[in-house]
Amino acid sequence: MSFLGPLELLGKRKDFAGRWLGSHRLNRWGLHPARILASDVSMALRRSQLAMVGTRTIEQFARDGVIAIPDFLDVATWQAVRAEAHERLDALSRRVSLPARSTRGVRSEHRFAHGWDRCDGDTVIRLTLIRRDLAPAAAAAVREPRLARICAATSGYRHAPGRFRLYETIQGDEHYKPDSQKLLHKDTFHSAVKVWLFLSDVRPEQGPIEYVPGSHRMTAPRLRWEYRRAIQASAAAAEQPGGAFRVSDEERKALGLPAPRALTVSANTLVIADVRGFHRRGAARPGARRLCLYANLRRNPFWPLVW
C-alpha cells in the first residue's frame, strides 16, 4: 500500500477509481459525505478570512448557487474586449480549423499555439489563453477590481486572473454525437465556482447554461442521495466510477428541487455558478455559437487558507 495513497482523500480528486476514494468499504462507512462536509467547513473558514460575505449579491449566491449581473463592465471596456475577442478568433480560424466531425468525441482535445479545442460529443469548445501581449483588453478586464472581489468572495480563494480563458462554444448536433454536458449533473463533491462573462447575447437557441437553484446546498436528503451514489460508483462492478453524478428529473423532484432555470442573458452579463449544484448546457441549434471570458476556479477544497 502506498504511503501517499491516503492523501488523495485530502485533495480535489472526485472520481472513485483510486484505491482509497474508490474503496467500497470506506464509502459504505460514509467517506463521501464526510469529504463533502469537511470541504464545507474549509470553505467557511476561507470565506470568513475574506470578510466579504455580507453583500446582497453574495447572499443571493449562497441561497441559489448562481448569480447573473448584467452590464458588468463599463461600455467602453466591454466593447474593446468584444472587438478584440472577435478579431483574435477570426485570425485563429484562418490558421486552425475546427476538429473534423469524425474525430470529435467526449473530452477529446486538439491543441494549438496558445489554446486548444475540446469536444463534448459533437459540440466544440475553443479555449484560448488571455495574455497581455495577445489580448491586452481582456487581460485588463479579468484584473478589474470588482471582478476580483466577487470571484474571491464566491470561490473562497484570492483572485486568480491567470485562470481566465477566451471561450467560444460551437453547438453540435445531438443526433450525430450527443453532448454529455447537456445532461443534468454536478461537477464535483465540493463547492467549486465557474465564471462566464458573456461577450454576446445568449438566446435559447444558443444553448444557455441551465441551473437548478439551491441544488448546491447539502441538505439531509441530498447527503443521503450522495451517499447512495457513492456506494454505487465504488462498487466493484461499477461501469462509471466518475464523481460528476448525473441526476434524473425524478431524482431532482424527490430531492425537493425546482426545475432548471435557463440563463438567457444579454451581452456583458457576468454569470457565476457553484457547479456542485445541478446544471447542464441547454438544448441548442446545431452550429449556434456563444462567446465569453471564462474561468474554472476549482482548487483544493481542504486547504483552509485563501492563498
N, C-alpha and C positions, 0 to 999 in steps of 0.2 A: 504494500500500500504506500502510495507516495506521501511523503511528509507534507508537501504543499497542497495535497488534494483537498483537505477541509477548507482551505482558504477560498475555494470557489463559492462557498456559502456566503462570503462577505464581499462579493463583487456584484456587478450588474448582469452577469450571465442569467438568462431567463429560461433556457431550454432544460429538458430533463434527460439529456443524453450523457451527462457526466456521472462519474461513479457515486458522488455524494448527492448532487442535486437530483439525480435520477434514481436514487435508492427508493424502492417501493416501500421498504420498512419505515424509513425515516419520514416519508410522505404520509404513510398511514398514521404515524405518530404526530403529524401536524407541522412538518417542516415548512411547507409552502406558506400557510397562513402566518406562521411565526416570522418568516422573512418579510412578508407584507407589513406586519405590524411594527417590526423593528425598523424597517425603512421609513415608515411614517413618523416614528419618534425622531429619527435622524433628520428628516425634512423639517419637522417642527423646530428642532434646535437651530438649523441653518437659517430658517426664516426669522427666528427670534433675533439672531445676530444682525440681520439686515434691517430690522426695525422698520419695515415698510409694509406691514400687513393691514393697516387700518384704513386705507383708502377705499372708496366705493367700488372702484374697478377691481381691486384685489378681493374685496368681499364677494363680488359677483363671480369672480373666478373660483373662489373657494366653494361657493354654492353650486355653480353649474358645471365647472370644469372647462369652460370655454368662454372667451370674450371676443367681441368684434368691435374695433374702434375705428369709425370712419374718419376720413380727412386727416390721417395721422401725420403726414409730412406737410410742410408748407407747400403751396402750389408750385413755386419755382423749383424747389428741391425735387419734388415728385416728377415734374416734367423733365428735369435734367436726367434723373435716374431712368425714367422710362425710355427716353430717346437713346441714352447710352446703351441700355439693355437691348433694344431692338437693333441698333447698329452692330453690336457685338454678335448677336445671334445670326443676323443676316450674313456677316462676314464668316462666321463659323459654318453656316450651312453651305457656303460655297466651297469650303475646304473639306468638310466631313459630312458625308451622307448619313441619314438615319440608318439604324441597323436594318438589314434586309428582313422581310417578314419571316422568311424561313429560319432565321437564326434567333428570333425572339422567343422568350420563354420566361418562366418565373425566375426572377433575380439574376438573369444573365446580364453581364456587364461588358461594355465596349469602351475602352479608354482611349483618350486622345490628349494632346497637349493642353494642360490647364483645365481638364474636365473629363467627364465620362457620360455615357448613356447607360441607363438601367432599364431593363424591360420587366414589366409585370404583365405576363401574358403578351397580348398584342399592344398594350399601352407602353409608350416610351417616355421616360423621364430624362431630360437633358439637363445636367448639372454642370456649371462652370464656376471656377474659383473667382472670388472677388478680391482683387489685388489693386493697390493704389496705382500701379503702373498700367494696369489693364482696364480698370473700371473706377476711376477716381471719384465720380459722383456717388456710385453705390458704396464704395469704401467709406466715404464720409457719412453717408446715410446710416449705415449699420453701426456707426460710432456715435450717433445722435444721443444726447444725454437722456432724453425722455424714453427712448427705446432701451437704453442701458438700464434705467431704473425699473422698467416694467418687466424686462427679461429676468433681472436679478430677483425681483420680488416673487415672480411666479415659479422660476426654476429652483430657487434656493441656493444659487451659486452666483458669484460675481460675473458680470457681463463678459462674454467671450465673442467679440465680433468676428474672429477668425473662423467661427463655425458657420457663418452665413455663406450661402451659395446663390447664384442666379439659377432659377429653377423653372424650366418650361415643361409642361405636361402636354403630350400629344396623345389624345384618347384613342384607344384601339377598338377593334371590332370584337365584341363579346362572342359572336358566333364563330369567329376564326380561332382565337385563343383567349379564353376567359382570363380576366384580371382578378387575382385573388384578393386584391385590395378593395374590391367592390363588395366583399362580404363583411358583414358587421363583425368587428373584432376589437381586441385591446392589443397594445403593442408589447407590454411587459407587466411585471408584477408590482412595480413601484411607481410612484408619481414621477412622470417624465414629460417634459414640455417640448412641443414643436411650435414653430413660429412661421407665419406666412404674411408678408407684406405685399399685397396684390398690386401689380402694376397695370392690370386691365380689369374690366368688369368681369365678374363671374356669374354667368347666367345658367339657368337649369340645364341647358343642352351641353354645357361645358364641364359637367361632372363636378359640381361643387362638393366640398367636404360636407359630410353628414355626421352629426354628433348627437349622442343621447345625453341630454342634460342631466347632471347629477350622477352619472354612471361611474365617475372616478372615485366616489366615496365608498369606503369599505364598511358597509352595513353588515349586520349579522347574517342576513340571507346571502349577501354577496360573498362573504367569507366562507360560508358553507358551500356555495357553488364553486369557489376557487379550490376548496379542499377536495371536492369530488373530482374536479377536472385534473388536479394534480395527481390523484391516485390513478386515474385513467391513463394520463400521459406517462407515468413512471412504471406502468405495468410491463412485464417482460414482452408481452405481445403487442405493445402499443405501436401503431403504424406511424403516428406523428408525435414524437416526443418534444415538439417545439412548445414554447411558452406563450406565443401570441394567440391565445384561445379565441376561436370563433364562437359566436353566440347566435342562437336561432331567435326568431320573433317570439316563439312560445316561451323560451327561457327568459327572454327580456321581460315579457309580461309577467311571468311568475316572480321575477325579482322586483316587481312593482315599479318598473322604469317606463318612462314615456317613449313614444316613437322618436326615431332620429329626426333632427332638425337640419334641413339643408341650409348651408351658409352661402346663400346667393348674396353677393356683396358688390359694391361699386369699387372702382379703381381707387387706390390709395387707402384701402382699409387694412388695418392690422388685425390678424386673427391669431390668437394664442390658445392652444388646447392642451389639456393634460391627457396624454394618449394612453394612460391606464384606463381611461373611460372608453366606452364602446363608440367606434366611429368607422367610417368607410369612405371610399371615393364614390361619389354618386354616379348614377347611370348617365351616359353621355352620348352625344352624336359622334360616331367614328370620325376621327380627323380633327375634332374640335381641340382648341388649344387654350391653355391659361398660363399666365406668366407672373412670377413673383420673386421676391427675395425670401429665402427660406433658411431656417436653422433647426437642427435637431439638437436640443440642449440636454440630452440624456447623458448622465455621468454616474459615477459610483454612488448608489443611494445610501450607503452606510457610512460615508465619510461625514463626520459631524461638523466640519468647518466649511466656510463658504469659499475658500480659495480654490 
